[in-house]
Amino acid sequence: MSRHMTERTTVRLPLDLLRRAKRKAAAEGRTLTALIADGLRLVTAERRDAGRPKRVMPRVSKARGGTLPGIDLTDSAGLQELEDLDDVRRLR
């Protein structure tokens, strides 16, 4: 299949995730489709190591002993997004 061929599809996403994705795409000046496609490329790319990727724990502020401002430990989707962003930074 050619890289430039596209196919329309429907995905069902949690509303909060969709809203964050739209904000991120707009902030980066690209379409939601481009953001989703890039994310799928990242998670479907073959890993360099054969082992399971290490889980990255949220950064902890040493000043107060808690999490950094803006990190909600009860928001699993938000924590996954932080982990995904860390993965993207390592790939660059």
C-alpha positions in Angstrom: 0.0 0.0 0.0 1.4 3.4 -0.9 2.2 5.8 1.9 0.0 8.5 0.4 -3.1 6.4 0.2 -5.6 7.1 2.9 -8.7 5.4 4.2 -11.5 6.9 6.2 -12.2 5.2 9.5 -14.1 5.8 12.7 -12.6 5.5 16.2 -14.2 6.0 19.5 -12.2 7.9 22.0 -12.9 9.1 25.6 -14.1 12.7 25.3 -11.3 14.1 27.6 -8.7 12.4 25.4 -10.2 13.7 22.2 -10.3 17.3 23.6 -6.7 17.1 24.7 -5.7 15.7 21.3 -7.5 18.5 19.5 -5.9 21.2 21.7 -2.4 19.7 21.1 -3.0 19.5 17.3 -4.1 23.1 17.2 -1.2 24.2 19.4 1.2 22.5 17.0 -0.6 23.9 13.9 -1.5 20.5 12.5 -4.6 18.5 12.0 -6.0 15.9 14.4 -5.6 13.3 11.7 -1.8 14.1 11.5 -1.5 13.9 15.3 -3.3 10.6 15.4 -1.2 9.2 12.5 2.1 10.2 14.1 1.0 8.7 17.4 0.1 5.4 15.7 3.4 5.4 13.9 5.2 5.7 17.2 3.4 2.9 18.9 3.5 0.6 15.9 7.1 1.1 15.1 9.4 -1.8 15.9 11.3 -1.3 19.1 15.1 -1.4 19.0 15.2 -3.6 22.1 13.3 -6.9 22.2 12.4 -6.5 25.9 9.4 -4.8 27.3 9.9 -1.0 27.6 10.5 0.3 31.1 7.7 2.1 32.8 8.5 5.7 33.4 7.3 7.0 36.7 6.1 10.7 37.0 8.7 13.1 38.1 8.5 14.0 41.8 9.3 17.4 43.2 11.9 17.1 45.8 11.0 20.5 47.2 7.6 19.4 48.6 7.9 15.7 48.3 4.8 15.5 46.0 4.2 15.3 42.3 5.0 18.2 40.1 2.3 20.8 39.6 -0.3 19.7 37.0 0.2 16.0 37.5 -3.0 14.2 38.7 -2.2 10.7 39.8 -5.9 9.8 39.5 -5.9 10.7 35.8 -4.6 7.5 34.1 -5.1 9.0 30.6 -3.1 12.0 31.6 -0.3 9.9 33.0 -0.2 7.8 29.8 0.1 11.0 27.8 3.1 12.1 29.9 4.7 8.7 29.4 4.1 9.0 25.6 5.6 12.4 25.5 8.7 11.1 27.3 8.9 8.3 24.7 8.7 10.9 21.9 11.5 12.9 23.5 13.7 9.9 23.7 13.2 9.1 20.0 14.4 12.5 18.9 
